[in-house]
Amino acid sequence: MKKIFGLILLMLLTAGMMVGCGGAADEGKEKEQTNHAQQEAFPITIKDASGEKVTIEKQPKKIVSLIPSNTEVVFALGLGKKVVGVSDNDNYPEETKEIQKVGGMEMNTELIVSMKPDLVLAHASSAHNSNEGLQQLKDAGIDVLVVNDAQSFDQVYDSIEMIGQATGEHDKANEIVAGMKTKLKDIEEKAKSVKEEDRKTVLVEVSPSPEIYTPGKNTFMNEMLTIISADNAAADLDGWAKIDEESMIAANPDVIITTYGYYTKDAVSEVKGRKGWQDVNAVKNGQVFDVHSDLVTRSGPRLIEGVEELVKSVYPNQFNN
């Protein structure tokens, strides 16, 4: 009887081990298939924002990002451990503080070459000022991809998808974009409840007096205001434009949003204390708010958070619940 019991116990243990090994094997096989699928995507040729066709032979293992928005996309794709260099202006996520800085407006080309990255993610907003340095990187055998300077949500999605494609994370990029679109659609649907008589005119300031700049038409911040059922006080201006204070006072915005509070001491008080602005509705009614610049000006996944912050400031009764 004991022998039979022992035999049964041995069979059960053996079966359990086989199941466990089989599960581990299946998991390992699944990971192998995923990695193989990613590798199969290469070589890949991408037409970047400079109009050049960039062929990437293998999935990049070491990445340098020359602008914070690109870095945020790479981390959102789950590739943070592959980032070996970032710009001096990078501050998100927290891990970027520990990553080698490679320069600001002017990149340290020699340093980047010495790091031997597989891929450098440049940006159309600054690439034209760095042509010589970018060419040096290319001459050193490094793939350089210039990401578009997004001025609309569709262009932001294009940026994310381009970086996803270049890094072998196309599916993850599509997932991020789909999530952004869903959240944005939810905000847009909720904003439709704003009655026409309650619709507000908003002035967004991205730099303080005396050199006040604001987003006009053809910017994603203008698109943000449209999405949340608000009117841009500077809608007649094009791009990121310097404003004439008298015209903005005449526009009489209901709300003023500043995005420079992270480097200007008490930005809200500065606006409220401006000479000649005391009768502007936003100032008179205390509707001046600061939203962190990174959330509303970086063309990456956190842009949706920026829309949420914006709408909570403009229509607190509808959106703070």
CORWOKA-V420894 format. One record per backbone hydrogen bond with DSSP energy under -1.0 kcal/mol. NH is the residue of the N-H (numbers start at 1). CO is the residue of the C=O. If there is no record, write none. Layout:
nh={NH,NH}
co={CO,CO}
This chain:
nh={5,6,7,8,9,10,11,12,13,14,15,16,17,18,19,20,21,22,23,24,25,26,27,28,29,30,31,32,33,34,35,36,37,38,39,40,42,44,46,48,49,51,54,56,63,64,65,66,71,72,73,74,75,76,77,78,79,82,83,84,85,86,88,90,96,97,98,99,102,108,109,112,113,114,115,116,118,119,120,121,122,124,126,127,129,130,134,135,136,137,138,139,140,141,142,143,145,147,150,156,157,158,159,160,161,162,163,164,165,166,167,169,173,174,175,176,177,178,179,180,181,182,183,184,185,186,187,188,189,190,191,193,194,198,202,203,205,206,212,214,216,217,223,224,225,226,227,228,229,230,231,233,235,237,239,241,243,248,249,250,251,254,255,256,257,258,259,263,264,270,271,272,273,274,277,280,282,284,285,286,287,289,291,295,297,300,303,304,306,307,308,309,310,311,312,313,314,315,319,320}
co={1,2,3,4,5,6,7,8,9,10,11,12,13,14,15,16,17,18,19,20,21,22,23,24,25,26,27,28,29,30,31,32,33,34,35,36,39,56,54,52,146,48,46,44,82,119,85,121,67,68,69,70,71,72,73,75,74,79,80,63,63,100,103,87,93,94,95,96,86,102,107,108,109,110,111,113,62,62,143,64,145,147,123,123,126,127,130,131,132,133,134,135,136,138,137,118,120,122,148,152,153,154,155,156,157,158,159,160,161,162,163,164,169,170,171,172,173,174,175,176,177,178,179,180,181,182,183,184,185,186,187,190,191,195,231,255,257,213,210,241,239,237,219,220,221,222,223,224,226,225,200,202,232,234,217,214,212,244,245,246,247,201,201,287,203,289,205,260,260,266,267,268,269,271,274,277,253,280,281,283,282,256,258,292,293,298,300,301,302,303,304,305,306,307,308,309,310,311,315,316}
